[in-house]
Amino acid sequence: MEKIVSLCKRRGFLFQSSEIYGGVQGCWDYGPLGVELKRNLKEAWWQDMIAGHNELLKPDTAPSNFEMVGLDCTIIMHPQVWKCSGHYDLFHDHMVDCKESKKRYRFDQVRGRWVEYQDRKIFVSTLADVETEFDDVRRRGMKFFRLRNKDADKITVGEESITLDKLDSTSEVLAPDAKNLDTLTEPREFNLMFKTTLGALGGEDDATFLRPETAQGIFVNFKNVLDSSRVRVPFGIGQIGKSFRNEITPRNFTFRSREFEQMEIEFFCHPDQSQEWYRYWRDRRLNWYVALGLSSDSLIMREHDPEELAHYSVGTADIEYAFPFLPEGEYGELEGIAHRGDFDLRSHMEGKLDPSTSPMTVELNEHGKPKYRGSGKDLSYRDEILGEKFVPHVIEPSAGADRGVLAFLCEAFTEDEAPDEKGKMQTRTVMRLHPRIAPIKAAVFPLVKKDGMPEVAREIYGNLKQHMTVFYDEKGAVGRRYRRQDEAGTPFCITVDTETLENQTVTLRDRDSLEQSRIHINDLATELQTRIDAV
């Protein structure tokens, strides 16, 4: 993981936000290559799921035909949206404070191990990464028991890594930045929404929130979409946009950030078909990641246990990926596919979730009216053909664009052996990104900076740039230029040489196979597009 993070900065995929001022924790900027990779991933998602969703459908894969449309909703919405959705009351993580170090941690993310010395047993917690966790726990345990290095074999460090929320008590816990035991407070709820002010007066009545998810904008526009686009249930609404969560301890590179981008679908269907659609979207979304290059061996589909389910969920499955910063055998969430039932549309029609009951009930005031009103609008659906009225159920495939980029970067990172320009085998770093999402599709090189080669190469570069993202480079030995493009994930390199001046053909090099072939200049654009589409 350390090599991947280093490459991301060196090659311009990702930078720490506001780095020259010390950075902002949990916020990241995408560099020249990173912004292209992320844009390509979002465009692939939009094309495959929304604009061209029927292209990938086989006759028997979906319960029935359906349409997909898009939205782009505002980040700031009416505060009552978050009250009725349950976010205001229920969108919390548990945090603990250390009374000694004055630092704050997310309760379920701090890991540690039991350490024993003589007849004493304590739990040493740490914020170290997977590779160094065991050594850090041992080092801190020895320091606590005042042991020297020569006495390292006198303490026993547990093999199992455990998070704080799995412990019965924190009285024997050594906090990550503490020297004494029992310095952690009891865990308490921390609302993850960013609060802001709408308007110039700045009073409490002007308080609102940055959206913690893109889904609610889709739900409150359900009727608008029905009335304006004439779609029929079943249909889906897709949206790509920024969301914000005030994470207590953002960590693991871009995996858990305070500002992130989501690619979400809210799929509205008849209640009697909702389980079929749930299975359909689970399978389709998993297959999409595999088709774009994630190894099926590194992906799992995990159904949530009943106690894990969110307040709105009838059932949820996570597509999880074996990120290299996690302990071996553990997976991190890449995308969630949730069966939300009719919770959301009913919430915005009627009232607020009572978290003590299931399914949703509406809490009434002393006058017998809903205590927390929704919009009061009728968000049910009338099927004119079947003569039936119902509140649609919702299936929600919710993917993180940033986590997707991170997963593809981790999957693509490879080190192998390849010959240099003199035929000597050397280690090369390659980003084996799928050509559809690779930031640069092809790089154009003149073999040397003379004999008219740069002029021909620049003409090829200009022509190809009308069709795809390409890069021009004439500096340094051609072998080094190949290596630079391998690190950038560029699938094809085009070299203009002496033969080009004779017969108008160029050398086309494949990043992964290292095979080279001669292609006529006039056929380059078509050949490249064919190869990109064929993978």
C-alpha positions in Angstrom: 0.0 0.0 0.0 2.9 2.3 0.7 4.2 1.9 -2.9 0.7 2.6 -4.3 0.4 5.8 -2.2 3.9 6.9 -3.3 3.1 6.2 -7.0 -0.2 8.1 -6.7 1.6 11.3 -5.7 4.6 10.9 -7.9 2.6 10.3 -11.1 -0.2 12.7 -10.3 -3.2 10.5 -9.4 -3.9 11.9 -5.9 -2.6 14.7 -3.6 -3.3 15.6 0.0 -5.8 18.5 0.1 -4.1 21.9 1.0 -0.8 20.1 1.3 1.3 23.3 1.4 -0.6 24.3 4.6 -0.1 20.9 6.3 -3.1 19.2 4.6 -6.7 18.6 5.7 -7.3 15.2 7.1 -9.9 13.1 5.2 -9.8 15.3 2.1 -8.0 14.6 -1.2 -7.3 16.3 -4.5 -7.2 14.4 -7.8 -4.2 15.3 -10.0 -4.0 15.3 -13.8 -4.1 11.5 -14.1 -6.4 10.9 -11.2 -9.1 13.3 -12.5 -9.1 11.5 -15.8 -9.3 8.0 -14.1 -12.2 9.1 -11.9 -14.0 10.8 -14.8 -13.6 7.7 -16.9 -15.0 5.5 -14.1 -18.0 7.7 -13.7 -18.6 7.8 -17.4 -18.4 4.0 -17.7 -20.9 3.8 -14.8 -23.3 6.3 -16.4 -23.1 4.7 -19.9 -23.5 1.1 -18.6 -26.1 1.8 -15.9 -28.1 4.8 -17.2 -27.6 5.9 -20.8 -27.0 2.5 -22.4 -28.4 0.2 -19.7 -30.2 -2.0 -22.2 -27.0 -2.9 -24.0 -25.9 -5.3 -21.3 -29.3 -6.9 -20.8 -30.0 -10.4 -21.9 -33.6 -11.5 -22.3 -33.8 -13.5 -19.1 -31.6 -11.4 -16.8 -34.3 -8.9 -15.6 -37.8 -9.5 -14.3 -39.1 -7.1 -17.0 -38.1 -4.2 -19.3 -37.3 -1.0 -17.6 -36.1 2.6 -18.2 -33.3 4.6 -16.5 -33.1 8.4 -16.2 -30.8 10.8 -14.5 -30.8 13.7 -12.0 -28.4 16.2 -10.6 -29.7 17.5 -7.2 -28.4 20.3 -5.0 -26.0 19.6 -2.1 -28.0 21.8 0.3 -31.6 20.7 0.7 -34.5 21.7 3.0 -33.6 20.7 6.6 -36.9 18.7 6.9 -35.6 16.3 4.3 -33.0 15.0 6.8 -35.6 14.9 9.7 -38.0 12.8 7.7 -35.3 10.5 6.2 -34.0 9.6 9.7 -30.6 11.2 9.2 -31.1 13.9 11.8 -32.0 11.4 14.6 -30.2 8.3 13.5 -27.2 9.1 11.4 -24.5 8.6 14.0 -21.2 6.9 14.7 -20.0 6.1 18.2 -16.9 8.1 19.3 -14.7 7.9 22.4 -12.4 10.6 23.8 -9.1 10.0 25.5 -8.9 12.0 28.7 -5.1 11.9 28.7 -4.2 12.8 25.1 -7.5 14.9 24.4 -7.8 13.0 21.1 -11.0 11.6 19.7 -11.5 8.2 18.0 -14.2 6.3 16.2 -15.1 3.4 18.6 -15.3 0.7 16.0 -12.2 1.5 14.1 -9.4 1.5 16.7 -7.8 -1.9 16.7 -5.5 -3.6 19.1 -4.3 -6.8 20.8 -4.2 -8.3 24.2 -0.7 -8.2 25.8 0.3 -10.4 28.8 3.3 -10.0 31.1 3.6 -12.2 34.2 0.1 -12.2 35.8 -1.0 -8.9 34.1 -3.1 -8.6 30.9 -3.9 -5.4 29.1 -5.4 -4.4 25.8 -3.0 -2.2 23.7 -4.7 -0.3 21.0 -3.0 1.3 18.0 -3.6 3.4 14.9 -0.8 1.7 13.0 -1.5 0.0 9.6 -1.8 -3.7 9.1 1.8 -4.4 8.4 3.1 -2.7 11.5 0.3 -3.2 14.0 1.8 -6.3 15.7 5.2 -4.6 16.2 3.6 -1.4 17.4 1.5 -3.2 20.0 4.6 -5.1 21.2 6.6 -1.9 21.4 3.9 0.0 23.4 3.3 -3.0 25.6 7.0 -3.2 26.5 7.1 0.5 27.2 4.0 0.2 29.5 5.6 -2.7 31.4 9.0 -0.9 31.4 10.8 -3.7 29.7 14.0 -3.5 27.6 14.5 -4.9 24.2 16.4 -7.9 25.6 13.2 -8.8 27.6 10.9 -8.8 24.5 10.4 -12.6 24.8 8.9 -12.2 28.3 5.6 -10.6 27.0 3.0 -12.3 24.9 1.1 -10.5 22.2 -2.2 -11.9 21.0 -2.5 -13.2 17.5 -6.0 -11.7 17.0 -6.5 -8.1 16.0 -9.7 -6.7 17.7 -11.6 -3.4 17.5 -12.6 -1.6 20.7 -16.3 -2.2 20.1 -15.8 -5.9 20.5 -14.5 -5.5 24.1 -16.7 -5.8 27.2 -15.0 -2.9 28.9 -12.3 -0.3 28.2 -10.9 -0.2 31.8 -7.9 -2.3 30.8 -7.3 -0.5 27.5 -4.2 1.5 26.7 -5.5 4.2 24.3 -3.5 4.8 21.0 -1.8 8.0 22.3 -1.9 7.4 26.1 0.6 6.2 28.7 -2.0 5.0 31.2 -4.9 2.6 31.2 -8.6 3.5 31.5 -8.4 6.9 29.8 -11.2 6.4 27.3 -14.7 7.9 27.9 -17.8 5.9 27.4 -18.8 5.7 23.7 -21.4 8.3 22.6 -23.2 9.2 19.5 -21.7 11.7 17.0 -23.9 13.0 14.2 -22.0 12.7 10.9 -23.7 15.5 9.0 -21.9 18.8 8.3 -24.0 21.7 9.6 -24.1 25.0 7.7 -26.1 28.2 7.5 -28.5 29.1 4.8 -29.1 32.9 4.4 -27.5 36.0 5.8 -29.0 36.2 9.3 -27.3 33.1 10.6 -29.8 32.2 13.3 -30.8 28.7 14.4 -33.8 28.9 12.0 -31.3 29.2 9.1 -29.4 26.0 10.0 -29.2 23.3 7.4 -26.8 20.5 6.4 -24.6 19.4 3.6 -26.1 16.2 2.2 -24.6 13.0 3.6 -25.9 11.0 0.6 -27.3 11.7 -2.9 -30.3 9.4 -2.4 -32.7 11.8 -0.8 -32.6 14.2 -3.7 -33.9 11.4 -5.9 -36.8 10.5 -3.5 -38.1 14.1 -3.1 -38.0 14.4 -6.9 -39.9 11.1 -7.5 -43.1 12.8 -8.6 -41.3 15.4 -10.7 -39.6 12.6 -12.7 -42.8 10.7 -13.1 -44.7 13.8 -14.4 -42.0 15.1 -16.7 -40.4 12.0 -18.3 -43.5 9.7 -18.5 -41.6 6.7 -17.3 -43.5 3.7 -15.8 -42.6 1.5 -12.9 -40.3 -0.3 -12.9 -37.7 2.4 -13.6 -34.5 3.7 -12.1 -33.1 7.2 -11.4 -29.3 7.6 -11.3 -27.2 10.4 -9.9 -23.5 11.1 -9.5 -22.6 13.8 -7.0 -20.7 14.9 -3.9 -21.7 13.9 -0.4 -20.2 14.9 3.0 -19.8 13.1 6.2 -18.0 14.4 9.2 -16.0 11.2 9.9 -14.5 11.0 13.3 -11.3 9.3 12.2 -10.9 9.4 8.4 -8.2 6.9 7.4 -6.8 4.4 4.9 -6.0 6.9 2.2 -9.2 7.7 0.2 -11.2 4.8 1.6 -12.9 6.9 4.3 -13.0 10.6 3.5 -15.1 13.5 4.7 -15.9 14.7 1.1 -16.6 12.0 -1.4 -18.5 11.3 -4.6 -21.3 8.7 -5.0 -22.7 6.9 -8.0 -26.2 6.0 -6.9 -29.3 4.4 -8.4 -32.8 4.4 -6.8 -34.7 1.7 -8.6 -38.5 1.9 -8.2 -40.5 -1.4 -8.6 -43.7 -3.1 -7.6 -43.6 -4.6 -4.1 -44.3 -8.1 -5.4 -41.2 -7.9 -7.7 -38.8 -6.2 -5.3 -36.9 -9.4 -4.2 -36.3 -10.3 -7.9 -35.0 -6.9 -8.6 -32.8 -7.0 -5.5 -31.1 -10.1 -6.7 -30.8 -8.7 -10.3 -29.0 -5.6 -9.2 -26.7 -7.5 -6.8 -25.5 -9.7 -9.6 -25.3 -7.0 -12.2 -23.2 -4.6 -10.0 -20.8 -7.4 -9.0 -20.3 -8.4 -12.7 -19.7 -4.8 -13.6 -16.6 -4.5 -11.4 -15.2 -7.8 -12.7 -15.8 -6.7 -16.3 -13.7 -3.6 -15.7 -10.8 -5.5 -14.3 -11.2 -6.2 -10.6 -10.3 -9.8 -9.8 -13.2 -12.0 -8.8 -10.8 -13.6 -6.2 -10.6 -10.2 -4.5 -14.3 -9.5 -4.4 -17.1 -11.0 -2.2 -20.8 -10.4 -1.9 -21.7 -10.2 1.8 -25.3 -10.2 3.0 -25.8 -8.1 6.1 -26.9 -9.8 9.3 -30.3 -8.6 10.7 -28.5 -6.6 13.5 -26.4 -4.8 10.9 -29.3 -3.5 8.8 -29.9 0.2 8.6 -33.2 1.6 9.8 -34.6 1.7 6.3 -33.3 -1.6 5.0 -35.3 -4.8 4.3 -32.1 -6.4 3.2 -28.6 -5.2 2.2 -25.6 -6.8 0.5 -22.2 -5.3 0.2 -19.8 -5.8 -2.6 -16.5 -5.9 -0.7 -12.9 -5.8 -2.0 -9.7 -7.0 -0.4 -8.0 -3.7 -0.1 -4.2 -4.1 0.8 -4.4 -1.9 3.9 -6.8 -4.4 5.6 -5.6 -7.5 7.5 -5.3 -10.6 5.3 -8.7 -12.2 4.8 -10.7 -9.0 5.5 -12.6 -7.0 3.0 -13.8 -3.4 2.8 -17.1 -2.1 1.4 -16.9 -1.0 -2.2 -20.7 -0.8 -2.9 -23.9 -1.5 -1.0 -27.1 -2.8 -2.7 -30.0 -2.1 -0.3 -33.6 -3.2 -0.5 -35.1 -0.1 1.1 -38.8 -1.2 0.9 -41.1 1.8 0.7 -39.5 3.5 3.7 -38.2 6.6 1.9 -41.3 7.5 -0.1 -43.6 7.0 2.9 -41.3 9.0 5.1 -41.5 12.0 2.8 -45.2 11.6 2.5 -46.2 11.0 6.1 -43.8 11.4 8.9 -40.8 10.2 10.7 -39.4 6.8 11.6 -39.8 5.6 15.1 -36.5 3.7 15.6 -38.1 1.4 18.3 -40.5 -0.2 15.9 -40.3 -2.1 12.6 -41.7 -1.6 10.1 -42.0 2.2 10.0 -44.7 3.7 12.1 -45.7 7.4 12.2 -45.3 9.1 15.6 -48.5 11.1 16.4 -48.8 14.3 18.4 -51.6 15.1 20.9 -54.0 15.9 18.1 -53.6 12.6 16.4 -51.6 14.1 13.6 -48.1 13.0 12.5 -45.6 14.6 14.9 -42.9 15.1 12.3 -44.6 15.9 9.0 -43.3 14.8 5.6 -44.1 16.8 2.6 -47.8 15.9 2.7 -47.5 15.1 -1.0 -48.9 11.8 -2.4 -45.8 9.9 -3.6 -47.7 6.7 -4.5 -47.8 5.4 -8.0 -50.9 4.7 -10.1 -50.5 2.0 -12.8 -53.1 3.1 -15.4 -52.7 -0.2 -17.3 -53.2 -2.5 -14.3 -55.6 -0.1 -12.6 -53.5 -0.4 -9.4 -52.2 2.2 -6.9 -49.2 1.4 -4.6 -46.1 2.9 -3.0 -43.1 1.5 -5.0 -40.4 -0.4 -3.3 -36.8 0.8 -3.8 -33.6 -1.1 -4.6 -30.5 1.1 -4.1 -27.1 0.2 -5.7 -24.9 2.8 -4.1 -21.3 3.0 -5.2 -18.5 5.3 -4.1 -16.6 6.8 -7.0 -13.5 7.4 -4.8 -13.5 3.9 -3.3 -13.9 2.6 -6.9 -10.9 4.5 -8.0 -8.9 3.3 -5.0 -9.9 -0.3 -5.7 -8.9 -0.1 -9.4 -5.6 1.5 -8.4 -4.8 -1.2 -5.9 -5.8 -3.9 -8.4 -3.8 -2.4 -11.3 -0.5 -1.9 -9.4 1.9 -4.6 -10.6 5.7 -5.1 -10.5 7.2 -7.4 -13.1 10.3 -8.0 -15.2 10.7 -6.5 -18.7 13.7 -5.9 -21.0 15.0 -2.4 -21.4 16.2 -0.8 -24.6 19.4 -2.8 -24.4 17.6 -6.1 -23.8 18.6 -6.2 -20.1 15.8 -7.4 -17.7 14.7 -4.8 -15.2 11.9 -4.5 -12.7 9.1 -2.2 -14.0 6.1 -0.8 -12.3 2.9 -1.2 -14.3 -0.6 0.1 -13.6 -2.7 -2.5 -15.5 -5.8 -0.3 -15.7 -8.7 -1.4 -18.0 -8.4 0.6 -21.2 -11.9 2.0 -20.7 -10.9 3.8 -17.5 -7.2 4.4 -18.2 -6.4 8.1 -17.9 -4.4 8.2 -21.1 -5.4 5.8 -23.9 -2.2 6.2 -26.0 1.2 8.0 -25.9 2.9 9.2 -29.0 6.7 9.2 -29.2 9.2 10.3 -31.9 12.1 7.8 -31.7 14.6 10.7 -31.9 14.2 14.5 -32.0 15.4 14.9 -35.6 14.9 13.8 -39.2 11.3 15.1 -39.2 10.1 12.5 -36.7 8.8 15.0 -34.1 6.7 16.7 -36.8 5.1 13.5 -37.9 4.5 12.4 -34.2 2.9 15.7 -33.4 0.5 15.4 -36.4 -0.5 11.9 -35.2 -1.0 13.3 -31.7 -3.2 16.1 -32.9 -5.3 13.7 -35.0 -5.8 11.2 -32.2 -6.6 13.9 -29.6 -9.9 14.5 -31.4 -11.0 10.9 -30.6 -9.4 10.1 -27.2 -7.0 11.3 -24.4 -3.5 11.0 -25.7 0.0 12.1 -24.5 3.0 13.4 -26.4 6.6 12.9 -25.1 9.9 13.3 -26.8 12.2 13.6 -23.8 14.7 10.9 -22.9 15.4 7.4 -24.2 12.3 5.7 -25.6 12.6 2.9 -23.0 12.3 5.4 -20.2 9.3 6.9 -21.9 7.7 3.5 -22.0 8.3 3.0 -18.3 6.7 6.4 -17.5 3.6 5.4 -19.4 3.5 2.0 -17.8 3.3 3.7 -14.4 0.6 6.0 -15.7 -1.5 3.0 -16.8 -1.4 3.9 -20.6 -2.4 0.8 -22.5 -0.8 1.7 -25.8 2.3 3.5 -27.0 2.9 4.7 -30.6 6.5 5.2 -31.8 7.4 7.2 -34.9 10.7 5.8 -36.4 12.7 5.8 -39.7 10.3 3.2 -41.1 7.4 5.7 -40.6 9.1 8.1 -42.9 9.3 5.4 -45.6 5.9 3.7 -45.5 3.7 5.7 -43.1 3.5 2.9 -40.5 4.2 3.3 -36.8 5.1 0.8 -34.0 2.1 0.1 -31.7 3.2 -1.3 -28.3 0.8 -3.1 -25.9 1.4 -2.3 -22.2 0.5 -5.7 -20.8 1.8 -8.2 -23.4 4.7 -5.9 -24.6 3.8 -7.1 -28.2 4.7 -4.6 -30.9 3.0 -4.4 -34.3 3.2 -2.1 -37.3 0.0 0.0 -38.0 -0.6 2.5 -40.8 -1.1 6.0 -39.6 -4.5 6.3 -41.3 -5.7 3.2 -39.3 -4.5 4.2 -35.9 -7.7 5.8 -34.5 -9.8 2.8 -35.6 -7.3 0.2 -34.4 -7.0 1.8 -31.0 -10.7 2.1 -30.5 -11.2 -1.5 -31.5 -8.6 -2.6 -29.0 -10.1 -0.5 -26.2 -13.6 -1.8 -26.8 -12.4 -5.4 -27.2 -10.9 -5.8 -23.7 
